[in-house]
């Protein structure tokens, strides 16, 4: 069935509520928050609806201060209202990862005691049909986390070359049929520009073999993820933002990062190991090696995963992984 044959429903009919966001791995995040630090500086680099941050503020004393960042103006507005009920001071910034730490330095801060990064699209963004993140709703091709930026998924789909699209789909989405999908996009847009999510889904289905379409899972999943990564420059933002954040930790400060796919987790793992390489020991030397003097320590030898109860309560947490690093001195 083509997109033109599908019945068009309003956003309200497609989804009844998209302001709900359940913070993932909340108990696990809170278990790494130290409550014995006076004048604690907390940084939430993806504050979203302040689900994690509001719970953190309930644990710490009134001398703590929270600094929150998000690319989504709507999320910041929601968080500002929610956090106004807490006694601790807070300051929110409309910013992406790579600008967060430089912004804090300009603001006069020298370090943080707890930093949280919850990577990816939030449920309110994903469930709002008008944002164009989901292949489940018919909507304009948008996919911007920050709807004030210029680049949209529509521009990527309708202006990038076949080679550029192929590279994006393969590198960011792991799409095995990146070539055929890219060529089909270019072919179809030469007849008519691809404007909506359902139109793009139709094009993707035309490019895939029947045996793939019969498999479990939506055939557009990898393509949509890849386009979202390109629109929001998510890979570079993650690499730059995480590296800056690790270096911004105060002594005894901790950073927790939650990722939702294997590539993001691998990036987090590699950056952590850059700052806290595996220890090497020389049994013939009575003095510590340089590795033993490393100022950072990875507190999670393996990523922390959602437990059975959380998976039942919040199925979207299924792919979540959390890693934590601490600066010792």
Secondary structure, 3 states (H helix, E strand, C coil): CCHHHCCCCCHHHHCCCCCCCCCCCHHHHHCCCCCCCCCCEEEECCCCCCHHHHHHHHHCCCCCEEEEEECCHHHHHHHHHHHCCCCCEEEEEECCHHHHHHHHHHCCCCCEEEEEEECCCCHHHHHCHHHCCCCCCCCECCCCCCCCCCCCHHHHHHHCCHHHHHHHHHHHHCCCCHHHHHHHHHHHHCCCCCCEHHHHHHHHHHHCCHHHHCCCCCCCHHHHHHHHHHHHCHHHHHHHHHHHHHHCEEEEEEEEEEECCHHHHHHHHHHHHHHCCCCCCCCCCCCCCCHHHCCEEECCCCCEECCHHHHHHCHHHCCCEEEEEEECC
